[in-house]
Amino acid sequence: MEGERIRVLIVDDDQTFLGDIARLMTDRYRIVMARNAKEALSAHETLSFDVVLLDIDLGGGVDGFEILETFRAADPGLPVIMVTRDSSASSAITALRKGASDYIDKQPDLGDLERRISRAIEEQRILRLNDVLQKEIDELYGRMVGESPKMQALRREIELAAQSASPVLIVGETGTGKELVAREIHRRFSPRKAFVPLNCASVPHDVFDLKLFGSVKGAFTGAEDTEGIFELARDGILFLDEITRIDSSLQAKLLRAIQEREFERLGSSRRIQFRGKLLTSTNRDLHECLESGLLQKDLYYRLSAYVINVPPLRDRREDIPLLAHHFLERKTIELKKSKPEITGEMMMTLCARDWPGNIRELENAIERYAVSGTFQLPVGPENEPGGLLSNETLFRMRYDDAKSAVVSAFQKKYTNAVLASCGGNIAAAAERMGLSRFGLQKMLKDLEGKEPS
């Protein structure tokens, strides 16, 4: 607040406290005092404040928490610090649960009070900035694209997982959009609070606990007061991507922090509460990780109150046209170019591919097309008609069996691709394939449950 004094509304029926606090703060702050709810609400309606100090007990049976709720409804971004004679943990927890930014007792130290006011204002500034950034991210990247049954089921799982502060484990292959799922949970759970992601695979082992929990000055050579990501997340969302990359010795420390919902900075004995929601993810097979010890079972049980499986793109081919047009639209807007056409033949090619790199690979392919104007996919066995079968497998089969398996694999891949490009419309797909509707339905029934061996 450079060049302008911080505006503080103080609400308290205790004249002695009002006088004491005014003498402490007048030199540095612009103070407005209110002795009851009516004066407080009137002041809030007519003036703009940076922070409010609000007494919990205003006398005459008036509960300060009721005024807090009114302030929160009218101005969600206004930081409110509750004032109480009872500075016990239960009183503090009640204040924070009801939306207060912080709490102080009736005999505050000026230095401590200034720090709490500055912190409350800074937290709200960060939250406002987070809102702006989140809107920009949504505009730039959009949200989850797809209307397939698998995507509809995924959205229902996300809705359930976002209804409580319980941990969520997100499982899926590389490129399926696990972070996008995490951000969608954040949007539904606590959109105005922090979203703090960390890719565990990118953090060296010897600094991981520092990254998680922070440090105090002097904790080790060169150490400064540093906030870890648990502290940065506070009561928002902490997302640990690729959780199985954490060394087993550190998994025990992480488990303790999750169980107790509090932690210590390195070099400190002061306990810090974590009031947020923890999301984790992995692209590895969970059963193998648990059997091999890459993920400790006790930690897994704590992380997996909800487990969300993100489907690979090959299992929701009908979403490929929507995704392709979405990525093309976004990239051409970014490049300020006219949008090239995706022809029916091109779309069939896109839908026929298995996309081992999933959505990320599709996005890269579409962006290359937007930049160069040339449609070209990476060459690999997954593009070949018999791509689901290796040569080694085929060469061990009798000729008739091998031919039947290749034809079956091609039919399955081809019909899935055409259906996806037609949005699942049987009649339109049959017309494109040169079949009758009955003929296509019979082919689908014959293929049902038939997997290439």
C-alpha positions in Angstrom: 0.0 0.0 0.0 2.7 2.4 -1.0 1.8 6.1 -0.7 -1.4 5.4 1.1 -2.1 4.3 4.6 -3.9 1.0 5.2 -7.6 1.5 6.0 -8.7 -0.6 9.0 -12.2 -1.0 10.4 -12.2 -1.9 14.1 -15.4 -3.3 15.5 -15.6 -3.7 19.3 -17.9 -2.6 22.1 -15.0 -2.3 24.6 -14.1 1.5 24.7 -10.8 0.7 26.6 -9.7 -1.7 23.8 -10.7 0.8 21.1 -8.6 3.5 22.8 -5.6 1.3 23.3 -5.6 0.0 19.8 -6.1 3.5 18.3 -3.0 4.7 20.2 -1.0 1.8 18.8 -2.2 2.1 15.2 -3.1 5.7 14.4 0.4 6.7 13.2 0.6 4.0 10.5 -3.1 3.2 9.7 -6.2 5.0 8.8 -8.6 3.9 11.5 -12.4 3.8 11.6 -14.1 2.5 14.7 -17.5 0.9 15.2 -19.0 -0.1 18.6 -21.8 -2.4 17.3 -23.1 -4.3 14.3 -25.2 -1.4 12.9 -22.2 1.0 12.9 -19.9 -1.7 11.4 -22.2 -2.5 8.5 -22.9 1.2 7.9 -19.2 1.9 7.7 -18.6 -1.0 5.4 -21.4 0.2 3.1 -20.0 3.7 2.8 -16.2 3.2 2.9 -13.7 0.8 1.5 -11.4 -1.0 3.9 -8.3 -3.1 3.5 -8.8 -5.2 6.7 -11.3 -5.5 9.6 -10.6 -6.2 13.2 -13.8 -7.7 14.6 -14.5 -8.7 18.2 -16.1 -12.1 18.7 -18.3 -10.9 21.6 -19.9 -7.5 21.0 -22.0 -7.6 24.2 -25.7 -7.8 24.5 -25.7 -11.3 23.0 -24.4 -10.1 19.6 -22.1 -12.7 18.0 -19.3 -11.3 16.0 -19.4 -14.4 13.8 -22.8 -13.2 12.4 -21.2 -10.0 11.3 -18.3 -12.0 9.8 -20.8 -13.9 7.7 -22.4 -10.7 6.5 -19.0 -9.3 5.5 -18.0 -12.5 3.8 -21.3 -12.5 1.8 -21.0 -8.9 0.8 -17.2 -8.8 0.2 -15.6 -12.3 0.0 -12.2 -10.7 -0.6 -12.1 -8.5 2.6 -9.7 -10.0 5.2 -11.3 -10.1 8.7 -9.1 -10.7 11.8 -11.2 -11.8 14.8 -10.4 -10.3 18.2 -11.0 -12.6 21.3 -10.2 -12.7 25.0 -10.0 -16.5 24.5 -6.9 -17.3 22.4 -7.3 -21.1 22.8 -6.9 -23.4 19.9 -10.6 -24.2 19.7 -11.5 -20.5 19.5 -9.0 -20.0 16.7 -10.2 -23.0 14.8 -13.8 -21.8 15.0 -12.7 -18.4 13.7 -10.8 -19.8 10.8 -13.5 -22.3 9.8 -16.0 -19.5 9.6 -13.8 -17.6 7.1 -11.7 -15.3 9.3 -8.2 -14.6 7.9 -6.6 -14.7 11.4 -7.3 -14.0 15.1 -5.6 -11.9 17.9 -6.2 -11.6 21.6 -7.2 -8.4 23.5 -3.6 -7.4 24.3 -1.8 -7.6 20.9 1.8 -6.7 20.5 2.1 -4.0 17.9 4.8 -5.7 15.8 2.8 -9.0 15.8 -0.4 -7.1 14.9 1.3 -5.4 12.0 2.6 -8.7 10.7 -0.8 -10.3 10.9 -2.5 -7.3 9.1 0.2 -7.3 6.4 -0.1 -11.1 6.0 -3.9 -11.0 5.8 -3.8 -8.3 3.1 -1.1 -10.1 1.2 -3.0 -13.4 1.2 -6.0 -11.7 -0.2 -3.9 -10.0 -2.9 -2.5 -13.4 -3.9 -6.0 -14.9 -4.0 -7.2 -12.0 -6.2 -4.2 -12.6 -8.5 -4.9 -16.3 -8.5 -8.5 -15.6 -9.6 -7.1 -13.5 -12.5 -4.5 -16.1 -13.5 -7.1 -18.9 -13.3 -9.4 -17.0 -15.6 -6.5 -16.5 -18.0 -5.6 -20.2 -17.8 -9.2 -21.2 -18.5 -9.3 -18.8 -21.5 -6.0 -20.1 -22.8 -6.3 -23.8 -22.1 -10.0 -24.3 -21.5 -11.4 -26.9 -19.3 -11.9 -30.6 -19.8 -13.1 -31.3 -23.4 -15.2 -34.3 -24.2 -18.7 -35.6 -24.0 -18.1 -39.4 -24.2 -19.5 -41.7 -21.6 -16.0 -42.1 -20.1 -15.7 -38.3 -19.8 -19.1 -37.9 -18.3 -18.2 -40.6 -15.7 -14.9 -38.8 -15.0 -16.8 -35.5 -14.3 -19.1 -37.3 -11.9 -16.0 -38.7 -10.0 -14.5 -35.2 -9.9 -17.7 -33.8 -8.5 -17.7 -36.4 -5.7 -14.0 -36.0 -4.9 -14.4 -32.2 -4.6 -17.1 -32.3 -1.9 -14.7 -32.8 1.0 -11.1 -32.1 2.1 -10.2 -35.8 1.8 -7.1 -36.7 -0.3 -7.5 -37.7 -4.0 -5.2 -40.0 -6.0 -5.3 -39.4 -9.7 -4.1 -42.4 -11.9 -3.6 -42.3 -15.6 -1.1 -42.8 -18.4 1.3 -40.0 -19.4 -0.5 -37.2 -21.3 -4.1 -38.1 -20.3 -4.6 -34.8 -18.4 -4.1 -35.6 -14.7 -3.2 -32.0 -13.8 -6.2 -30.8 -15.7 -8.3 -33.2 -13.5 -6.5 -31.7 -10.4 -7.3 -28.1 -11.5 -10.9 -29.1 -12.1 -11.2 -30.4 -8.5 -9.6 -27.1 -7.3 -12.2 -25.1 -9.3 -15.0 -27.0 -7.6 -13.5 -27.3 -4.2 -11.8 -23.9 -3.5 -11.5 -21.7 -6.6 -10.5 -18.6 -4.7 -7.8 -20.3 -2.7 -4.3 -21.3 -3.8 -3.5 -24.2 -6.2 0.1 -25.2 -5.7 1.4 -28.0 -8.0 4.8 -29.8 -7.7 6.2 -32.4 -10.1 7.9 -34.8 -7.7 10.1 -36.2 -10.6 11.8 -32.8 -11.1 12.9 -32.3 -7.5 16.3 -33.7 -6.4 16.2 -36.1 -3.5 18.4 -34.0 -1.2 16.2 -30.9 -1.3 12.8 -32.6 -1.4 12.0 -32.1 2.3 13.1 -28.5 2.0 10.7 -28.1 -1.0 7.8 -29.7 1.0 8.2 -28.1 4.4 10.5 -25.0 4.1 13.2 -24.0 6.5 14.2 -21.4 9.1 17.3 -19.3 9.0 20.3 -21.2 10.2 18.8 -24.7 9.8 21.8 -25.5 7.7 24.6 -23.7 6.0 23.1 -20.9 3.9 19.5 -21.6 5.0 17.0 -18.7 5.1 13.4 -18.4 6.2 11.7 -20.3 3.4 8.1 -21.4 3.0 7.6 -24.9 1.7 4.7 -25.9 -0.6 2.6 -27.2 2.3 2.8 -23.7 3.7 2.2 -22.0 0.4 -0.9 -24.1 -0.2 -2.4 -23.2 3.3 -6.1 -24.0 3.0 -6.1 -24.4 -0.8 -5.0 -27.3 -3.0 -1.6 -29.0 -2.9 -1.0 -31.2 -6.0 1.9 -33.6 -5.9 2.4 -34.9 -9.4 4.1 -38.3 -9.9 4.0 -39.2 -6.2 5.8 -42.6 -6.7 8.9 -40.7 -7.6 9.4 -39.6 -3.9 12.1 -41.6 -2.1 10.8 -44.1 0.4 12.6 -42.4 3.3 10.7 -39.1 2.5 7.4 -40.9 2.1 7.4 -41.6 5.8 7.8 -37.9 6.6 5.1 -37.0 4.1 2.8 -39.6 5.7 3.3 -38.1 9.1 2.4 -34.6 7.8 -0.8 -35.9 6.1 -1.9 -37.9 9.2 -1.3 -35.1 11.7 -2.3 -32.3 9.2 0.7 -30.3 10.5 4.4 -30.1 9.9 7.6 -28.3 11.0 10.0 -26.3 8.9 13.5 -27.7 8.8 15.4 -26.4 11.9 12.2 -25.4 13.7 10.1 -27.1 16.4 7.0 -24.9 15.8 4.1 -26.8 14.4 2.3 -25.4 11.3 -1.2 -26.5 10.4 -2.0 -27.7 6.9 -5.7 -27.0 6.3 -5.8 -27.7 2.6 -6.7 -30.6 0.3 -4.0 -32.9 -1.0 -4.1 -34.2 -4.5 -1.5 -36.7 -5.9 -1.1 -38.5 -9.2 0.9 -41.2 -10.8 1.3 -42.6 -14.4 2.6 -45.9 -13.0 0.7 -49.2 -12.3 -0.4 -48.9 -8.6 -0.2 -52.6 -8.0 3.4 -52.8 -9.2 4.3 -49.7 -7.2 2.9 -51.2 -4.0 4.5 -54.6 -4.6 7.9 -53.2 -5.3 7.8 -50.7 -2.5 7.9 -47.6 -4.8 4.8 -46.5 -2.9 4.5 -47.4 0.8 1.2 -49.0 1.6 0.5 -46.8 4.6 1.0 -43.7 2.5 -1.2 -45.2 -0.3 -4.0 -45.8 2.2 -3.8 -42.2 3.3 -3.7 -40.8 -0.3 -6.5 -42.9 -1.7 -9.7 -41.7 0.0 -10.7 -41.2 -3.6 -9.0 -42.8 -6.6 -9.8 -41.3 -10.0 -8.7 -43.2 -13.1 -8.3 -40.9 -16.1 -9.1 -42.9 -19.3 -6.5 -43.0 -22.1 -7.6 -41.3 -25.4 -7.9 -44.6 -27.2 -10.8 -45.5 -24.9 -12.7 -42.3 -25.7 -12.1 -41.9 -29.4 -15.5 -40.1 -29.9 -13.9 -37.1 -28.1 -11.1 -36.8 -30.6 -13.0 -34.6 -33.1 -13.9 -32.2 -30.2 -10.3 -32.1 -28.9 -8.8 -31.7 -32.4 -11.1 -28.7 -33.2 -10.4 -27.2 -29.7 -6.6 -27.4 -30.1 -6.8 -26.1 -33.6 -9.0 -23.1 -32.6 -6.7 -22.3 -29.6 -3.5 -22.5 -31.6 -4.7 -20.4 -34.5 -5.9 -17.7 -32.2 -2.5 -17.7 -30.5 -0.8 -17.5 -33.9 -3.3 -14.9 -35.2 -3.7 -17.1 -38.3 -6.8 -18.3 -40.2 -7.9 -21.8 -39.1 -7.1 -24.6 -41.7 -9.7 -27.2 -42.3 -9.7 -30.7 -40.8 -11.1 -32.8 -43.6 -13.2 -35.9 -43.1 -10.2 -38.1 -44.2 -7.9 -36.3 -41.8 -10.4 -36.8 -39.0 -10.7 -40.5 -39.7 -6.9 -40.7 -39.6 -6.9 -39.0 -36.2 -9.6 -41.2 -34.8 -7.9 -44.4 -36.0 -4.7 -43.7 -34.2 -4.2 -45.2 -30.7 -2.3 -42.1 -29.4 0.2 -43.7 -27.0 1.0 -40.2 -25.8 -2.7 -39.5 -25.3 -4.1 -36.0 -25.3 -0.7 -34.4 -25.2 0.4 -36.2 -28.4 -2.8 -35.2 -30.2 -2.4 -31.6 -29.1 1.2 -31.6 -30.4 0.1 -33.0 -33.8 -2.7 -30.5 -34.2 -0.4 -27.6 -33.2 2.1 -28.7 -35.9 -0.7 -28.7 -38.4 -1.8 -25.2 -37.3 1.8 -23.9 -37.7 2.9 -25.6 -40.9 -0.4 -26.2 -42.7 0.9 -29.8 -43.4 -1.0 -32.7 -41.9 1.4 -35.4 -40.8 1.4 -37.8 -37.9 4.4 -39.6 -36.3 5.1 -42.9 -38.1 4.9 -46.0 -35.9 3.4 -49.4 -35.7 0.3 -48.0 -34.1 -0.6 -46.5 -37.5 -0.5 -49.8 -39.4 -3.7 -51.8 -39.9 -2.3 -54.7 -37.9 -0.6 -52.4 -35.4 -2.3 -54.1 -32.4 -0.3 -57.3 -33.2 3.4 -57.6 -33.2 5.2 -59.4 -36.0 6.6 -61.8 -33.4 3.0 -62.7 -32.4 1.8 -63.1 -36.0 4.7 -65.3 -37.1 3.9 -67.8 -34.3 0.3 -68.2 -35.6 -1.1 -70.3 -38.5 -1.8 -68.3 -41.7 -5.6 -68.5 -41.4 -5.5 -67.5 -37.7 -3.1 -64.6 -38.4 -5.1 -63.3 -41.3 -8.3 -63.5 -39.2 -6.6 -61.6 -36.3 -5.3 -58.8 -38.6 -8.6 -58.4 -40.3 -10.5 -58.3 -37.0 -8.0 -55.8 -35.6 -8.4 -53.6 -38.7 -12.2 -53.8 -38.7 -12.3 -52.8 -35.0 -9.9 -49.9 -35.5 -11.6 -48.7 -38.7 -15.2 -48.9 -37.4 -14.2 -47.2 -34.1 -12.5 -44.4 -36.0 -15.5 -43.8 -38.4 -18.0 -43.9 -35.6 -15.9 -41.4 -33.6 -15.6 -39.1 -36.5 -19.4 -39.2 -37.0 -20.0 -38.5 -33.3 -21.3 -42.1 -32.7 -24.1 -41.7 -35.3 -24.6 -45.2 -36.7 -26.5 -44.1 -39.8 -23.9 -41.5 -40.8 -21.0 -43.9 -40.2 -22.7 -46.6 -42.3 -23.2 -44.2 -45.2 -19.6 -43.1 -45.0 -18.4 -46.8 -44.9 -20.7 -47.8 -47.8 -22.7 -50.2 -45.7 -26.3 -50.4 -44.7 -27.2 -49.5 -41.1 -28.1 -53.1 -40.5 -24.8 -54.3 -42.0 -22.8 -52.0 -39.7 -24.8 -53.0 -36.6 -24.1 -56.7 -37.5 -20.4 -55.9 -37.9 -20.3 -54.2 -34.5 -22.1 -57.1 -32.8 -19.6 -59.6 -34.4 -16.7 -57.5 -33.2 -18.1 -57.0 -29.7 -15.8 -58.7 -27.2 -13.4 -59.9 -29.9 -9.9 -58.8 -29.1 -6.8 -59.4 -31.2 -4.7 -62.1 -29.6 
